[in-house]
Amino acid sequence: MYPNTYSWAISWALSWAMAVAALCSLANPTPARAEKTADLDTALETLLTAGPGDSGQTQLQTAWKKVASSDSSAIVTILKAMPDSNPLAQNWLRSTVDTIAERTLKTGAQLPTEELKRFLLEPSHSSRARWVAYEWLNEVAPGPTAELLSQLLNDSSLAIRFEAVSHWIDKAETTEDTSVKLDAYRTAISAARDKQQIETCVDALQKLGETVDPNSLMGFIQSWQVVGPFSNAEKKGFATNYPPEDAVDLTATYAGKEGEVTWHPLNTSGDYGKVDLNLALDKHMGAVAYAWVSILSPTEQSVECRWMTPNASKIWVNGELIAEHEIYHASSGPFDQYKASAELHKGPNTIMLKVCQNEQTESWAQDWEFQLRLTDKLGGPLPDVTTNLQVNP
């Protein structure tokens, strides 16, 4: 039988009235709700003032308790407040999110996963905050988060990008289908910025019959003009303004440490673009060398010079000194020991590196070498940028 039409109409009208009232309450919050929101905003503002030292600790602890007592609906609001520029404030806010999320899950309630997904997918938010959102999404639903990673492969956060690349590497390693395996490794290596991930993909692709050049993938410069040695006796050469620092003339002859020296081209096939100056210029102690290259850029662009050397060094881009490190025999990784930002013009640009070896005689102090790569801000290679050793400035 159909329900009584009159009773149904009354029930529908009451339901509609209740829905309208609920919507109005959201649009026009009650004084209690408005006060709660204002209190949260005030507490967040206090936590954002966190800085080094003990001053303001009582106020910070009071504000932390206020924020941490919020329910899970406040999590995204807290994450939106998290700054990239203040690590201490990040830590305070991160701990409030963790406290709220852990308490919510312990009670059997749900986190606002859809809001967290939308937050994660918005690159304008703080990288640290988006990583926190990713971690909690992965905590409660690893499967759906794996699906999200397909949308985050070229993310501006290196931590999130690492996870996305790992997802594609895992996909490649768990399939027997060669075509799927190749596509997954190609996808992973196109976005990878981590050395180990790149090496994993390179090794796998080479075993599958593809030729892959890790040096090109990582932006290492492999062709240079080099000149030297000049004197670095008593480490005075670091501050000495030798002729290449005033103007580079690839046809010039200079007075060097042990006689006349001239520029000559050098191509290296070493791992990650390593240039061994002991091989290129013979072994010298207390010596200075210069390495120069012309870079052709298809457009104006901001770049990073990333280099490694166990020796003291200076670097110029387009004749402008952008960084110097008078450090000898510091421990160093395979690359990215030092970083410096620079601007490239459309067309030819120049990079010059000064590498200074001191006079120590210990066996561990004999290395005279460098590696340099030119990348975007995330460490990726620059498309369509080429070197030209024959361009004489």
C-alpha positions in Angstrom: 0.0 0.0 0.0 1.1 3.5 -0.6 1.7 5.7 2.5 -1.0 8.1 3.5 -0.4 11.1 1.3 -1.2 13.7 4.0 1.2 12.1 6.5 4.0 11.9 3.9 3.5 15.6 3.0 3.9 16.6 6.6 7.0 14.4 7.1 8.6 15.8 3.9 7.9 19.4 5.0 9.4 18.8 8.4 12.5 17.2 6.9 12.9 20.1 4.5 12.6 22.6 7.3 15.3 20.7 9.3 17.6 20.7 6.3 17.2 24.4 5.7 17.8 25.1 9.4 21.0 23.0 9.3 22.2 24.9 6.2 21.5 28.2 7.9 23.4 27.1 10.9 26.5 26.4 8.8 26.2 29.7 6.9 25.5 31.6 10.1 27.4 29.8 12.9 26.2 29.9 16.4 28.1 32.1 18.9 29.6 29.0 20.4 30.9 27.7 17.0 32.2 31.1 16.0 34.0 31.4 19.4 35.5 28.0 18.9 36.7 28.9 15.4 38.2 32.2 16.7 39.9 30.4 19.5 41.5 27.9 17.1 42.7 30.8 14.8 44.2 32.6 17.7 46.0 29.5 19.0 47.3 28.8 15.5 48.6 32.4 15.2 50.5 31.9 18.5 52.1 28.6 17.3 53.2 30.4 14.1 55.4 32.7 16.2 57.5 29.8 17.5 61.2 30.6 17.2 64.5 29.6 18.8 65.0 30.2 22.5 62.8 29.7 25.5 60.8 32.9 25.3 57.1 32.4 24.9 57.2 28.7 25.8 54.2 29.0 28.2 52.1 30.7 25.6 53.1 28.1 23.0 52.2 25.2 25.2 48.8 26.7 26.0 48.2 27.3 22.3 49.3 23.8 21.5 46.9 22.3 24.0 44.1 24.3 22.5 44.8 23.2 19.0 45.5 19.6 19.9 42.1 19.4 21.7 40.3 20.0 18.4 38.4 17.3 16.6 39.4 15.8 13.3 37.5 18.4 11.3 40.3 20.9 12.2 43.1 18.9 10.7 43.1 20.4 7.3 42.7 23.9 8.8 45.9 23.3 10.8 47.7 21.9 7.8 46.8 25.0 5.8 48.4 27.1 8.5 51.7 25.2 8.3 54.5 27.4 6.8 57.4 26.2 4.7 59.7 28.9 6.2 59.5 28.2 9.9 60.7 24.7 10.9 59.9 25.2 14.6 56.3 26.3 13.9 56.1 23.3 11.5 57.0 20.9 14.4 54.5 22.4 16.8 51.7 22.2 14.2 52.7 18.7 13.0 52.5 17.4 16.5 49.0 18.8 17.0 47.8 17.0 13.8 49.4 13.7 14.9 47.8 14.0 18.3 44.3 14.7 16.9 44.6 12.0 14.2 45.8 9.3 16.7 43.1 10.2 19.2 40.5 10.1 16.4 41.5 6.6 15.1 41.7 5.2 18.7 38.1 6.1 19.2 37.1 4.3 16.0 36.2 7.6 14.2 37.3 8.5 10.7 39.7 11.1 9.5 38.5 13.5 6.8 40.2 11.6 4.0 38.5 13.3 1.1 39.6 16.7 2.4 43.1 15.4 3.0 43.2 14.1 -0.6 42.2 17.4 -2.0 44.8 19.1 0.2 47.5 16.7 -0.9 46.8 17.3 -4.6 47.0 21.1 -4.3 50.7 22.0 -4.9 50.3 25.6 -3.6 50.2 24.3 0.0 53.3 23.8 2.1 55.4 20.8 1.1 55.8 19.7 4.7 52.0 19.9 5.3 51.2 18.0 2.2 53.6 15.3 3.3 51.8 15.0 6.7 48.5 14.7 4.8 50.1 11.9 2.6 51.4 10.0 5.7 48.0 10.0 7.4 46.2 9.0 4.2 48.6 6.2 3.8 48.1 5.2 7.4 44.3 4.7 7.1 44.1 3.6 3.4 47.3 2.5 1.6 45.4 1.3 -1.5 43.7 4.6 -2.4 46.9 6.5 -1.6 48.7 4.4 -4.2 46.2 5.5 -6.8 46.8 9.1 -5.8 50.5 8.7 -6.5 49.9 8.4 -10.2 48.8 12.1 -10.0 51.9 13.1 -7.9 54.7 11.7 -10.1 56.0 15.1 -11.0 55.3 16.7 -7.7 57.2 19.8 -6.4 57.8 18.0 -3.1 60.8 15.7 -3.4 59.5 13.5 -0.6 56.1 13.0 -2.3 57.8 12.5 -5.7 60.0 9.8 -4.2 57.0 7.9 -3.0 55.3 8.2 -6.4 58.4 7.0 -8.2 58.7 4.1 -5.8 55.1 3.1 -6.7 56.1 2.8 -10.3 59.3 1.0 -9.6 57.3 -1.5 -7.4 54.9 -1.9 -10.3 57.7 -2.7 -12.6 59.3 -5.2 -10.2 56.1 -7.1 -9.6 55.0 -7.8 -13.1 56.2 -10.5 -15.5 54.9 -8.6 -18.6 58.0 -7.1 -20.3 56.0 -4.3 -22.0 54.4 -3.2 -18.7 57.8 -3.5 -17.0 59.4 -1.2 -19.6 56.7 1.4 -19.4 56.8 1.4 -15.6 60.5 1.9 -15.4 60.4 4.6 -18.1 57.7 6.4 -16.2 59.7 6.1 -13.0 63.0 7.3 -14.4 61.4 10.3 -16.2 60.4 11.7 -12.7 63.1 10.3 -10.5 65.4 12.8 -8.7 66.9 10.4 -6.1 70.3 8.9 -7.1 69.4 5.4 -5.9 66.1 5.4 -7.7 67.7 6.5 -10.9 70.4 3.8 -10.6 67.7 1.2 -10.0 65.8 2.3 -13.2 69.0 2.5 -15.2 70.2 -1.0 -14.2 66.8 -2.5 -14.9 66.3 -0.8 -18.3 69.8 -1.8 -19.4 69.1 -5.4 -18.5 65.9 -5.1 -20.6 68.0 -4.0 -23.6 67.7 -0.1 -23.4 70.6 2.3 -23.6 70.3 4.8 -20.8 72.9 7.5 -19.9 72.6 8.5 -16.2 74.9 11.5 -16.7 72.5 13.1 -19.1 69.5 12.1 -16.9 71.0 14.0 -14.0 72.4 17.0 -15.9 76.1 16.4 -15.5 78.4 18.5 -17.7 80.9 16.2 -19.4 82.7 18.6 -21.8 85.0 21.4 -20.5 87.9 23.6 -21.4 90.5 23.4 -18.7 93.7 25.4 -17.9 96.3 25.2 -15.2 98.1 24.7 -13.0 98.5 28.1 -11.4 100.1 28.5 -8.0 98.3 27.9 -4.7 101.4 28.0 -2.6 100.5 28.6 1.1 96.8 28.5 -0.2 97.2 32.1 -1.5 95.9 31.1 -4.9 92.3 31.0 -3.8 92.2 34.8 -3.4 94.6 35.5 -6.3 92.9 36.9 -9.3 94.5 34.9 -12.2 93.8 36.1 -15.8 90.8 33.8 -16.5 88.9 35.6 -13.8 89.2 38.9 -15.7 88.4 37.5 -19.1 88.4 34.1 -20.8 90.3 33.8 -24.0 90.5 30.2 -25.2 93.5 31.2 -27.5 95.5 32.8 -24.7 98.7 31.6 -23.1 99.3 32.3 -19.4 102.2 32.2 -17.0 101.4 29.2 -14.9 102.9 27.5 -11.8 105.6 25.7 -13.7 105.7 27.4 -17.1 103.2 28.5 -19.8 99.7 27.0 -19.8 96.9 27.1 -22.3 93.3 26.1 -22.5 92.5 22.6 -23.9 89.2 20.7 -24.3 88.4 17.8 -21.9 85.6 15.3 -22.3 85.0 13.0 -19.4 83.2 9.6 -19.4 83.7 9.2 -15.7 80.9 8.3 -13.3 78.5 11.2 -12.9 80.7 13.6 -14.9 83.7 13.3 -12.7 86.7 15.3 -13.9 90.1 14.1 -12.5 92.4 17.1 -12.8 95.4 14.9 -11.8 94.8 13.1 -15.1 93.9 16.1 -17.1 96.8 18.4 -16.0 99.2 15.9 -14.3 99.5 15.7 -10.6 100.3 18.9 -8.8 100.2 20.1 -5.2 99.6 23.7 -4.2 97.8 24.2 -7.5 94.9 26.1 -9.1 92.9 25.0 -12.2 90.0 26.6 -14.1 87.3 24.7 -15.9 85.1 26.6 -18.4 82.1 25.8 -20.6 79.7 27.6 -22.8 76.0 26.6 -22.3 73.4 27.2 -24.9 70.0 27.8 -23.4 66.8 27.9 -25.5 65.2 30.4 -23.1 65.8 32.6 -20.1 65.6 30.4 -17.0 66.5 30.0 -13.4 68.8 27.1 -12.7 71.0 25.6 -10.0 74.6 24.8 -10.2 75.3 21.7 -8.1 78.9 20.5 -7.7 81.2 18.3 -5.7 84.8 18.8 -5.0 87.1 17.9 -2.1 89.0 21.0 -2.9 88.5 24.8 -2.4 86.3 26.2 -5.2 84.7 29.3 -6.7 82.1 29.4 -9.4 81.1 32.0 -11.9 78.0 32.1 -14.2 78.1 34.6 -17.0 81.1 36.3 -15.3 79.3 36.7 -12.0 80.7 35.0 -8.9 77.8 33.1 -7.4 79.5 31.0 -4.7 82.9 30.2 -3.1 84.0 27.7 -0.6 87.5 27.8 0.8 87.3 24.3 2.3 90.0 21.7 1.7 89.5 17.9 1.8 86.0 18.1 3.3 84.1 14.8 3.1 81.7 14.8 0.2 79.1 12.7 -1.4 78.9 11.7 -5.1 77.3 15.0 -6.1 75.4 18.0 -4.8 77.9 18.9 -2.1 77.4 22.5 -3.0 74.5 24.4 -4.6 74.1 27.9 -6.0 71.2 29.5 -7.9 71.8 31.3 -11.2 70.0 32.8 -14.2 70.6 31.7 -17.8 70.1 34.0 -20.7 68.5 32.8 -23.9 71.5 31.8 -26.1 75.1 31.3 -24.9 76.0 31.4 -21.2 79.3 30.6 -19.5 80.2 28.7 -16.4 83.7 28.7 -14.9 84.8 26.7 -11.9 88.1 27.4 -10.0 89.4 24.3 -8.2 92.3 24.8 -5.7 94.5 22.0 -4.4 96.6 22.6 -1.2 100.0 21.3 -0.4 99.1 18.5 2.1 101.1 15.3 1.4 98.9 12.6 3.0 97.5 10.0 0.7 93.9 11.0 1.4 94.7 14.6 0.4 95.8 13.9 -3.2 92.4 14.1 -4.9 92.1 17.1 -7.3 88.7 16.7 -9.0 85.2 18.0 -9.4 81.7 17.1 -10.7 79.2 19.7 -11.8 75.6 19.4 -13.0 73.2 22.0 -14.1 69.6 21.4 -13.0 66.2 22.9 -12.2 65.3 23.7 -8.6 64.4 20.0 -7.9 67.5 18.6 -9.4 66.1 17.6 -12.8 68.0 18.0 -16.1 67.4 21.1 -18.2 65.7 20.2 -21.5 67.4 21.3 -24.7 70.5 22.8 -23.0 73.7 22.0 -24.8 77.4 22.7 -24.4 79.7 24.3 -26.9 83.4 24.2 -26.2 84.3 26.1 -29.3 82.5 29.4 -28.4 85.1 31.9 -27.5 83.7 34.7 -25.4 
